[in-house]
Amino acid sequence: MKGAPSRPRGKRASRSKSKEHVADALRSVYQRAVDEDIPPEMLDLLGKLD
């Protein structure tokens, strides 16, 4: 029985860098959403729920 073909190390490293880039991009988008101000109209609507 033959073993699974080995991957070149370069591909694994580039995939890792690619995943890291995606993770950084997602963190950045999330942080911008968290930092965004809540529009006054939305705060007004939320206040009416009380």
Buried (B, 14 or more C-beta within 10 A) or exposed (E): EEEEEEEEEEEEEEEEEEEEEEEEEEEEEEEEEEEEEEEEEEEEEEEEEE
